[in-house]
Amino acid sequence: MTRQYHLETGVERPTAAQIKKRAIEERKRLAMIDALQRTRQRTEAVVMDLKNAATLLDQSIESELQSSPTRDPDHFAFPMTARALMARRDNLRATIAALCDELTKHNRSELAPA
């Protein structure tokens, strides 16, 4: 008959190397999560700045059009500055849409069960 001491549970305990390896993996995982959160915050800040710039461009376009004899962009007398501002605003809106799509993709992938 074999005696089992009261401190023995029959469960194998991890070695020091295994514990160290798990700790390193956990630190790497937490560092990656932190980096992704910082990237998301920066991207959200950029989106807000671009939205503000698009709003300012809208105001600039409106002030240009107030002094213009025509509001039709296809008309030859339409101000060139207003056309350039409109093109820039449209590019900013396209950039905002692309960044928002990227953010939603990353949010969905983070929420998905691993």
Secondary structure, DSSP 8 states (H G I E B T S, - for coil): -----TT--S-----HHHHHHHHHHHHHHHHHHHHHHHHHHHHHHHHHHHHHHHHHHHHHHHHHHHT-S---TTSTTS-HHHHHHHHHHHHHHHHHHHHHHHHHHHHHHHHS--
